[in-house]
């Protein structure tokens, strides 16, 4: 497999006591695949993404990108966060050039920035400041900046979570187009069931306390998926039932703990 996540566990200290956030995460992702991590708050989706990015070390287990063990951040993995996190004092073009400045000459970095601005359809905004762009346009710049480093894997942590619904829907189409053109492997964190169904080849549904994989759901639908209303509803019902059962179980466990306490 292209990206291998094997027996990952992660614990944090909670007032001196270890609290397990992730338990026995095993996931194998093929090159060019679009995989979403879906689950309730606190299930460890973002923690897992940060471990893949090399920003956090697992307590146990290991990760490999092809034959290379992941132990720290690397250029083979690009990250897009919920907030675009652009440098306000730099132009749009300069923001995309920024991570390239130590890799190549300025002229080449500008050519690459222009290439990816064209990919995200923002060429005419190259000289604008980030504050002159809408939230959705800023996220497209952030995606272009991540892609400009030519990573093997694009990691996306709820990149559309702070946007309004209409902008999200429009950017779903943009991301799908970018993915189909670049053939990048994408690992995508989301709270939205519909977003996961629309974009993913597979959905990894996660439970909480501790975070673990409940079910891996292949999404067997032709793209674009908007017209497959009945199939979308089928997947949505399946996932909602799975998450409801999980949340009912968690609520029952918390109730029993409160009574015993």
Secondary structure, DSSP 8 states (H G I E B T S, - for coil): --EEEEEEEEEEEETTEEEEEEEEEEEEE-TT-EEEEEE-TTSSHHHHHHHHHTSS--SEEEEEETTEE--S--TTEEEE-SS----TTSBHHHHHHHTTTTTS-HHHHHHHHHHHHHHTT-GGGTTSBGGGS-HHHHHHHHHHHHHHTT-SEEEEESTTTTS-HHHHHHHHHHHHHHHHHH--EEEEEES-HHHHHHH-SEEEEEETTTBEEEEEEE----SS-TT-HHHHHHHHHHHHHHHHHHHHHHHHHHHHHHHH-
